[in-house]
């Protein structure tokens, strides 16, 4: 059976939890067609997150990786298009590191694009949102310069240099309501059940897109 790897982060920035991990852990062990989902919790720390990701890739040998991270202040499920080769931390990570204007990979390209069909995934989310309790979604053109972008870039670098059968990308998600309640009035949030449902829709759309391309003889990139 093929494996889908979902990653989420530990809490950071004074938050008591991280919705990325709370969501992906709900799907650990589940199946989507002939694929099984494995969820892994990563440290919110530059360098260490990539070390843990590489270990998870080696262990599970996934054909699809969707990394998930918290983006407090966003109101929708944001599928990231591009990861840039830059660490520029507004706040220290959980290990106390705060890199400024530092490359993630010294000799790496300036950026990597996701290899997931993000427009098809956004369309599926919006269509599902019309039938269900709302799943606002959009393509994002900036994953920031903190640990989320660091992980996204590292994931695509790893895939590009030796995992041709694997596709990957990154999804930013809003705060949970209990987190938003601790922030200024009007801070956006999304329920855990909506986020989990959004993950299911994203994965199904990616797998469906792959099947369509295989049938038509196209490529996934």
N, C-alpha and C positions, 0 to 999 in steps of 0.2 A: 504494500500500500504506500502511495506517495504521501509526503508530509508537507503540511503548511506550518510555517513557524510564525507565531505572533509574539511580539515583544512589548512589554510595558515597563515603565520606570518605577522605582521607589519614590516616596514623597521627597519633595525638595522645597526650598524657599519658605520654610516654616509651615507648610501645609501638613495637616495630620494624615492625609492619604493622597494617593495619586490615582485619578480616574482611569489612566491608561492601564495600570495593572489590575485595578478592580474589574475592568471590563474584559480584558483578554483572558483573565483567569477563569471567567465564566464559560469560556469555550474550550478550555483545555481538555483534550481527550475526545472531543466530539468529531463527527465525520461530516464532510461535505462531499457527497458522491463517493468517489473512490480515493478521497484524500482524508487523512487524519490530521487534526489540529494539535499542535504542541505550543504551549504558552511558557514564556521564560521572563522572569523579572530581572531587570538590569539595574545596575547602580547608576545614579545620576552623578557621574564623575567622568571627566575627560580622561581618555585613555583606558580606564578600567572598564567602561561600558563597551568599548570595542573588543577588549580582551574577552569579556564574557560573551559577547556576540559571536566572536570567532569560535569559541568553545561550543556554543549552541549549534552553529552551522556544521561544525565537524561531527557533533554527536547525532544530529537529526537529519542531515543531508536533505534539506527541504528543496522543493521545486518552486515554492513561492514563499516570500517573506514580506509580511506587513508589520513594520515597526510603528508603534503608537505612542504618542506623547501628549502631555497636557499643554494647552495653550490658553491660559487664563485670560479672559477678555474677549476671546472669539465666541461667536454665537452659532457657529455651524461646524459641521464635519468638514475639515479642510484637507483635501488630498494634495500633497505637495508634488510639484512638478520638478523642482531642481534643488540640488544640494551643492553648496559652494565650499571651496577649500579654505575655510577660515573659521578660526575660533576667536571670538571676541565677546567675553563674558561680562554681562552687566552686573551679575552678582557671583560670588564664589560658588563652586559646585559643592557637593556633599563631602568632598575630601579637602576642601579649603582652597582649591586651585582656582585662579581667575586669569586665564590667558587673555592677552590683548593682542590683536592683530597677528595671530600665529597661524601658520598653515597646519592643516590636519595631517596631510602627507606632504613632506618636503618637496618631493619631485612629482607630485600628482598633478593632474589637470586642474584647471580653474574651477570646473564644475562637472557634475554628473546629472543626467536626466533619469527620472524613474523609468523602469521598464514595465510598469503596470499600466493597464488601459484606463487611466484616471478619468478621462471624459466619459467613457462608458460606465464607469463606477459611479460618477456623480449623477449621470442620467438615471441610473437604476435607483439610487438613493432618493432622488426627487420623485420618481414614479412611485416608489414604495411609500413615500411620504404623503402622496395624495390618497392612498388607500388606508394608511395607518395613521398613527398619531404624530405625524410630522417628522421628517428627517432632513432638515435644512443642510445643504451641502454645496461645496464650491471647489474649484481648482484654485490652489494657492501658488503664488510664484515666489514665496519666500518662507523658508523653514527657520529663519532667524540665524543666529550665530552662536547659540548656546549648545547644550549637550544633545538636543534633538537633531539639529543640523549636523553636529559632529558624528552622531550615530548613523544618520542617513547617508552622509558622504562615505563613511567607513564601510557601510553595507554595500553600497554601489561599487566602491573600489574593490572590495573583496570579490563580489560577483564578477566584475569585469576582468579580473586577473586569474580566474581559474574555476568559475562555476557557470559554464555556458548554458546549462540546463535550468538555471535558477533565475527567477525574476523577483524584483524587489521594489519597495517603495515605502512611503511614510504618510501616516495619517495623524493630523493634529485634532484634538477633541477639546470641547469646552470644559469648564468646571462642572462638578456635580452641584446640585442645589444646596447641599449642606456646606460646601465650600463657598459658594457665592454669597451665602448669608453672612459670612465673616468679612465680606468686602463691601465697598460702597454700594448704596442702593442702585439697582438697575444693572448690576454686573450680570452678564449673560450666564446661563447654565443649561445643562441638559441632563435628563434623568439617566441613571445607569441602564435601565431597560432599553431606552432609546439608543444609547451608545452601543450596547451589545447587539441590538437589532441592526444597527448601521454596519457593524462589523460583518454580520452574516450576509447582508446585502452586498457589501463590497466584495467579499470573497466569492460569492456566487456569481457576481458579474464578471470578475476576473477569470474564473474558471470557464464560464460560458463563452467569453470572448476567445479564450485559448482554444476551446473546442471548435468554434466557428472558423478560426484561422487554420486550424489543422485540417478541417474538412475542405476548406477552399484552397489549401496549399499555400497560404500566406505565411507571414512571419509575425512574431509577437512584438517586434521592436518597431 
